[in-house]
Amino acid sequence: MEVIIHPTAEDVAARAADICCDALNKNPALVLGLATGSTPLALYAQLIRRHQAGQVSFRGVTSFNLDEYVGLPPSHPQSYRHYMHTHLFSQVDIDPARTHVPDGMLENPMDAGPAYEAAIRAAGGIDLQVLGIGANGHIGFNEPTSALHSRTRVKTLAEKTVTDNSRFFQPGEFQPRLAITMGIGTILEARRIVLLATGDGKAEAVANMVEGSVSAMCPASALQFHVKTTVICDRAAASRLRMRDYYQFVLAQQDALTARFGLR
Ligand code: GLP
């Protein structure tokens, strides 16, 4: 895993935007995996700004979101389809027909997973997957004890996740306990992964993911098996990493190589 530590959350977003824009400019038909939550909002704001400045286009992009709540229609303000429309899709030139979010409204939600896997396969697989991380180490909605080879399926949310995400719902409003999420195995098939983590609430999860044992108790630790994962975090989220100095040293070497040969 490559670990990049920046002073602020805004720097994290800018670095992630650099990676996304570079990938989009190299491959205008990129298959992009997208995440929700509060962390990627600053990244999406950067991408919109760069799009408006004519630096990047999404015209040829196909996108796949990680997850969706079961029982929330796309029109619901807390549905992830609604989030993506508001915070990215409606503000860039992406073709709405090529944006995919798991369908949380199927009569049998168990049908959503296989259909989603088939759509990802038909698109040629995900080139670049953006991820956040839950405070309990989840990625997508793969909660602790999720199988490390799992595929897109219905997951029951952990109490911690329900509590963490309750800030987005009105008191007394229906908050789903079930979600459809890409599996950990699905995520691991992405050719490149960029995971963003900001704030001290993520420090323990980041330490477990990067420096802990691979364990279903920290689903993000499965990323240790992935050959091209970049973790970008701010100082607060990195505060419990033991090898911070080493990561900074590696980064200085890589920045020197990038200055000479360009981004990889
Ligand atoms: C949700 C999403 C995850 C996201 C996580 C963290 O549970 N399913 O994809 O990474 O929340 O969200 P936040 O960035 O708001 O802390």
Boltz pocket constraint, residues with backbone or C-beta under 6 A from the ligand:
constraints:
  - pocket:
      binder: B
      contacts: [[A, 35], [A, 36], [A, 37], [A, 38], [A, 39], [A, 40], [A, 66], [A, 67], [A, 131], [A, 132], [A, 133], [A, 134], [A, 135], [A, 138], [A, 139], [A, 140], [A, 141], [A, 161], [A, 165]]
      max_distance: 6.0
